[in-house]
Amino acid sequence: MESFSDSLERGQGKKAEARTLQIGDQVVYRRDGTRGIVYAKNGELCQVVWEDEFVSWEQSEALYRL
């Protein structure tokens, strides 16, 4: 029986996690659960419009897609 980590090493993990964030994706900030939408990208940085209408640049690893 293979473990979860074995399946991830062979690229069989969640397809949603494998795809990079795109403009228009709904995201959640990992630290506090705040939701937002990716408005722009610059490399690994994403500009996010948050639910309270605040806008900030965040590292993509600090976000996960809904």
C-alpha positions in Angstrom: 0.0 0.0 0.0 1.4 3.4 -0.9 1.4 6.3 1.4 0.0 9.7 0.7 3.5 11.2 0.3 4.5 8.4 -2.2 1.5 9.4 -4.4 2.5 13.1 -4.2 6.1 12.3 -5.3 4.7 10.7 -8.4 2.5 13.7 -9.2 -0.8 12.0 -8.2 -1.8 14.6 -5.5 -4.6 17.0 -5.8 -4.7 18.6 -9.3 -5.8 21.9 -7.7 -2.6 22.1 -5.7 -0.5 21.4 -8.8 -1.9 24.3 -10.8 -0.4 27.7 -10.1 -2.6 30.6 -9.0 -4.1 32.5 -11.9 -5.7 36.0 -12.1 -9.4 35.6 -11.0 -8.8 32.7 -8.7 -10.6 32.9 -5.3 -8.0 32.4 -2.6 -7.7 32.1 1.2 -4.9 33.6 3.2 -3.3 30.7 5.2 -2.6 32.7 8.3 -6.1 33.9 9.2 -8.6 32.5 6.6 -9.4 35.8 4.9 -10.8 35.3 1.4 -9.9 37.3 -1.7 -9.5 37.3 -5.4 -6.2 37.3 -7.3 -6.1 40.6 -9.2 -2.6 40.5 -10.7 0.6 38.5 -10.6 4.3 39.3 -10.7 6.4 36.1 -10.5 5.5 34.4 -7.2 3.7 37.5 -5.9 0.0 37.8 -6.2 -2.0 41.1 -5.8 -5.2 40.2 -3.9 -8.4 42.1 -3.4 -9.6 41.0 0.0 -13.2 40.7 1.1 -13.0 44.0 3.0 -11.8 45.6 -0.3 -8.2 46.1 1.0 -5.6 45.3 -1.7 -2.2 43.8 -1.0 0.7 41.8 -2.6 1.2 38.3 -1.1 3.6 35.4 -1.7 1.7 32.7 -3.5 2.7 30.1 -0.9 0.7 32.1 1.7 -2.5 31.5 -0.3 -4.5 28.5 -1.3 -7.2 28.4 -4.0 -10.8 27.6 -3.2 
